[in-house]
Amino acid sequence: MAEVRRKISAASARAHTRKSHQSSSFKLSPGFLKKILAVLFVGILAWIYQVIQPSPPKMCGSPNGPPMTAPRIRLKDGRHLAYKEHGVPSDVAKYKIIYVHGFKSGRHNVIVAATLSPEVIEELGVYIVSFDRPGYGESDPNPKQTVKSMAMDIEELADQLGLGSKFYVIGYSIGGQAVWSCLKYIPNSKLAHLAVTLLMFSLYRQCICDSKQKSRKDQWVIRVAHCAPWLVYWWNTQELFPASSVLANNSDVLSSQDKEITSRIYSRKDSVSQPVTEQGEFESLHRDLIVIQGAWEFDPLDLGNPFAKNKGFVHLWHGDEDKIVPITMNRYIAEQLPWIWYHEVSGGGHFFPLADGMSNAIIKALLVGEK
């Protein structure tokens, strides 16, 4: 059979080729492409949200949570505060003190009582109650914690323990912010003298000014805590950027006196090592950073002397070689608030109250006015 050949023009061949290419190519409609991008965007946001969210706290007494071993009071909002009593019994005490612990510590770490001599305790009749701040130790976390709420917790603790119409407050390190809130929110009819040691001041403009004395990474920790508190947990747990020097236990922030003191304490057989972040680091350490560096409800520099006719005094102590809290901060406060009794300890670091004789000096200045 003869082969039949069909002639195809050049134009028809080109048209056929174009149709073949068009039919084999895959095109996404603009609407479908937008949907894909939207899904990817939502997925990335969800991933970021999971990364920056801390784990829920492990509440004391809950399944897999830390046990409850300390006496606790129940606050009006249902939270619990764990506390520990020191010194003479409260019912015979002449002076009753509430101690507010610092960063990464708790009710066992009563820095002014650690070296307080038994003779001073008995002679003056000193009773000290310390407590785990919210989220620390065995005290319930307070996700709504503010500067004001800390003062309210202290006032409730005093009322429930029956400390009477007058009590004293000592705040150490970051616990010093509680003293400011007590001055602002607790009636001065209840407060006696107050002692603030190594106050961590929260005015952002002052922190940024003084942060020039800090390392660059600590400057960033301050900025993040103030401007983007929702990033604090991620910033201090990721490995891309350096976290806080204190959180990282960097010895570079310790003075020579601090190193000597910590070495001596850790070598003691009777030293108490309290687990303070068992409920989670976010509601303890990170919450501290958020509250202290956040927007306060008031400016401490606007406070007037709360004690009329010298019925009480506010003492401010600071070591001049403190590398954790810049001394220029408290020098500035003392200049602006002349009603504060300012004590600058020569050669003192951040842990100077643990130096020999310092606890006795602080307590006597607070209670009987000795300089």
C-alpha positions in Angstrom: 0.0 0.0 0.0 1.3 3.4 -0.9 2.3 5.5 2.0 0.1 8.7 2.3 2.0 11.8 3.3 0.2 14.8 4.5 1.8 18.2 4.0 1.7 20.6 6.9 2.5 24.2 6.4 5.1 26.0 8.5 2.4 28.3 10.1 0.4 25.2 11.2 3.5 23.6 12.7 4.3 26.7 14.8 0.7 26.9 16.0 0.8 23.2 17.0 4.0 23.7 18.9 2.6 26.6 20.8 -0.5 24.7 21.8 1.7 21.8 22.9 3.8 24.0 25.1 0.7 25.8 26.5 -1.0 22.5 27.4 2.1 21.1 29.1 2.8 24.2 31.3 1.4 24.5 34.8 -0.1 27.8 35.9 -1.2 29.0 39.3 -4.1 31.4 39.4 -3.4 34.6 41.4 -6.1 33.7 44.0 -4.6 30.2 44.6 -1.1 31.7 45.0 -2.4 34.2 47.6 -4.0 31.3 49.6 -0.7 29.4 49.7 1.2 32.5 50.9 -1.5 33.2 53.5 -1.2 29.6 54.8 2.6 29.9 54.9 2.4 33.2 56.7 0.0 31.8 59.3 2.2 28.8 59.8 5.3 30.9 60.4 3.4 33.1 62.9 2.2 30.0 64.7 5.8 28.7 64.9 7.1 32.0 66.2 4.3 32.1 68.8 5.2 28.6 70.0 8.9 29.5 70.2 8.4 32.6 72.3 5.8 31.1 74.7 7.2 29.8 78.0 6.0 26.4 79.3 3.2 26.6 81.9 4.5 26.9 85.5 4.6 23.7 87.6 2.4 24.7 90.5 3.3 23.5 94.0 1.2 20.5 95.0 0.1 19.8 91.4 0.9 16.5 89.6 4.6 16.5 88.8 4.9 19.8 90.6 7.2 20.6 93.5 6.0 19.6 97.0 4.7 22.0 99.6 7.0 22.0 102.6 6.8 25.6 103.9 4.0 27.4 105.8 1.9 29.5 103.5 -0.8 32.1 103.7 -3.7 32.3 101.3 -4.1 35.8 99.7 -7.4 37.4 98.8 -7.0 36.5 95.1 -6.5 32.8 95.9 -2.7 32.7 95.5 -0.4 31.4 98.3 2.8 32.9 99.7 5.3 30.7 101.4 7.2 32.2 104.3 9.9 31.5 106.9 10.4 33.1 110.3 13.8 34.0 111.9 14.9 35.5 115.2 12.9 35.8 118.3 9.2 34.7 118.3 6.9 37.4 116.8 4.7 37.6 119.9 7.7 38.8 122.1 9.6 40.7 119.4 10.2 44.4 119.8 11.0 44.9 116.1 9.3 43.0 113.3 10.8 43.0 109.9 9.6 41.7 106.5 12.5 40.8 104.3 12.1 40.9 100.4 14.7 38.7 98.7 16.6 39.4 95.5 17.0 37.8 92.1 17.5 34.0 91.9 16.9 33.5 95.7 14.1 32.9 98.1 12.8 32.7 101.7 15.9 30.9 102.9 18.3 33.5 101.5 17.8 36.2 104.1 21.0 38.1 103.4 20.8 40.5 106.3 20.1 37.8 108.8 22.7 35.4 107.6 25.5 37.0 109.5 23.4 38.9 112.1 24.8 38.1 115.5 22.6 36.2 118.0 23.5 38.9 120.6 22.0 41.7 118.4 18.9 39.5 117.8 18.3 39.0 121.5 19.3 42.4 122.6 17.0 44.2 120.2 14.3 41.6 120.1 14.4 41.2 116.3 11.9 39.1 114.4 12.3 38.7 110.7 9.9 37.0 108.3 11.0 36.2 104.7 8.8 34.9 101.9 9.1 33.5 98.5 8.1 36.2 96.0 5.5 35.2 93.5 6.7 32.3 91.3 9.8 31.7 93.4 10.2 28.7 95.7 6.8 27.6 97.0 4.8 30.8 96.3 2.2 30.7 93.6 3.0 32.6 90.4 1.2 35.9 89.7 0.9 36.4 85.9 -0.7 39.8 86.7 2.2 40.9 88.9 2.9 44.6 89.0 4.9 46.9 91.2 1.7 47.7 93.2 0.7 44.0 93.6 4.0 43.4 95.5 3.1 46.0 98.1 -0.3 44.5 98.5 1.2 41.0 99.0 3.5 42.4 101.8 0.6 44.2 103.5 -1.5 41.1 103.5 1.4 39.0 104.8 1.8 41.4 107.7 -1.9 41.4 108.5 -2.3 37.6 108.4 0.8 37.0 110.5 -0.4 39.6 113.0 2.6 41.8 112.9 0.7 44.7 114.4 0.3 48.3 113.6 4.0 48.9 112.7 6.5 46.8 110.8 9.7 47.3 109.0 10.7 46.3 105.4 14.1 45.5 104.0 14.5 44.9 100.3 17.6 43.5 98.8 18.8 43.9 95.2 15.8 43.6 92.9 13.6 43.1 96.0 14.2 46.8 96.6 11.5 47.7 94.2 9.0 46.4 96.8 10.2 49.0 99.2 9.3 51.8 96.7 5.9 50.2 96.2 5.4 50.0 100.0 6.2 53.7 100.3 3.6 54.5 97.7 0.8 52.1 98.5 1.0 51.1 102.2 -0.3 53.7 104.7 2.6 55.2 106.6 0.7 54.5 109.8 1.7 50.8 109.3 5.3 51.3 108.1 8.2 52.0 110.4 11.7 52.6 109.0 12.6 51.0 105.7 16.0 49.8 104.5 16.7 49.5 100.8 19.9 47.7 99.9 21.2 47.7 96.4 18.0 49.0 94.9 17.3 48.1 91.3 15.7 51.2 90.0 13.2 50.9 87.3 12.9 54.3 85.6 13.8 53.4 82.0 15.5 56.6 81.2 17.8 56.1 84.2 18.4 52.4 83.4 19.5 53.2 79.8 21.8 56.0 81.1 23.4 53.8 83.7 23.4 50.7 81.4 26.4 52.3 79.6 28.3 50.9 82.5 27.0 47.5 81.7 28.0 45.1 78.9 26.3 45.4 75.5 24.4 42.2 76.1 22.9 43.4 79.4 22.0 46.7 77.7 19.9 44.6 75.2 18.3 42.6 78.0 17.1 45.9 79.6 15.8 47.1 76.3 14.0 43.9 75.4 12.4 43.7 78.9 11.1 47.3 78.6 10.1 47.5 75.0 9.1 43.9 74.1 8.3 42.0 77.3 6.7 39.2 75.2 10.2 38.4 73.9 11.9 38.2 77.3 11.5 34.4 77.7 12.8 33.7 74.2 15.7 36.2 74.4 17.0 34.7 77.6 16.7 31.1 76.5 17.8 31.2 72.9 21.5 30.8 71.8 21.6 33.4 68.9 22.1 36.3 71.3 23.8 36.4 74.7 21.3 36.5 77.6 21.6 38.4 80.9 25.0 38.1 82.7 23.3 37.3 86.0 21.1 34.6 84.4 24.2 33.1 82.8 26.1 33.2 86.2 28.9 35.2 84.6 31.6 35.8 87.2 32.7 39.0 85.4 29.8 40.9 87.1 31.2 40.1 90.5 33.6 42.4 92.4 36.6 41.0 94.2 34.7 41.2 97.5 31.7 39.4 95.9 34.0 36.5 94.7 35.6 36.2 98.1 32.2 36.2 99.9 30.5 33.7 97.5 33.6 31.4 97.7 33.4 31.5 101.5 29.6 30.8 101.6 29.6 27.9 99.2 32.4 26.2 101.1 30.4 26.2 104.3 28.7 22.9 105.2 25.7 24.6 106.7 24.9 26.8 103.7 21.3 26.4 102.5 20.8 25.9 98.8 17.1 26.5 98.1 15.6 25.5 94.8 13.9 28.7 93.8 12.8 28.1 90.1 11.2 24.7 90.4 7.9 26.2 89.2 9.5 27.5 86.1 12.0 30.3 85.2 9.5 32.5 83.4 7.2 33.2 86.4 10.2 33.9 88.6 13.3 35.2 86.9 11.8 36.5 83.7 8.8 37.9 85.4 11.2 39.9 87.6 12.8 41.4 84.5 9.5 42.3 83.0 8.1 44.0 86.1 11.3 45.8 87.2 12.1 47.2 83.7 8.5 47.8 82.7 6.3 50.9 83.0 5.8 51.6 86.7 2.5 53.0 87.9 4.4 55.9 89.5 7.7 57.6 89.4 9.7 57.0 92.6 11.4 60.4 92.2 8.0 62.1 92.7 7.6 60.6 96.2 7.7 62.9 99.1 8.9 61.9 102.6 6.1 59.6 103.9 7.2 59.9 107.5 6.2 63.2 109.0 8.0 64.5 112.1 10.8 61.9 111.7 8.5 59.0 112.7 10.3 56.8 110.2 13.3 56.8 107.9 14.3 55.3 104.6 17.8 53.9 104.4 19.6 53.3 101.1 22.7 51.2 101.0 25.1 50.5 98.1 28.6 49.2 97.6 30.8 51.5 95.6 32.3 48.5 93.7 29.0 46.9 92.7 29.2 45.7 89.1 25.6 44.4 88.9 23.7 47.6 89.9 25.6 50.8 88.9 26.2 53.0 91.9 25.5 56.2 89.9 21.8 55.1 90.0 21.5 55.3 93.8 23.8 58.3 94.0 21.3 60.1 91.7 18.3 59.0 93.8 20.0 60.1 97.0 20.6 63.6 95.5 17.0 63.9 94.3 15.4 62.6 97.5 17.3 64.2 100.4 15.0 62.6 103.0 16.7 59.2 102.3 19.6 58.2 104.5 22.2 57.2 102.0 25.0 54.8 103.0 27.8 54.1 100.6 30.0 51.2 101.5 33.7 51.6 100.4 35.0 48.5 98.7 31.6 46.9 98.8 30.2 44.7 96.0 26.7 43.5 95.4 26.9 41.0 98.3 28.4 43.4 100.8 25.7 42.8 103.5 27.3 39.3 103.9 30.7 40.9 104.8 31.6 40.6 108.5 29.7 43.1 110.7 27.6 44.5 107.9 24.3 42.9 108.9 24.7 44.2 112.5 25.4 47.7 111.1 22.4 47.6 108.7 19.9 46.4 111.4 21.1 48.8 114.0 20.9 51.7 111.7 17.4 50.7 110.7 16.1 50.0 114.1 17.9 52.3 116.6 19.4 54.9 114.3 23.1 54.0 114.7 25.3 55.2 112.0 
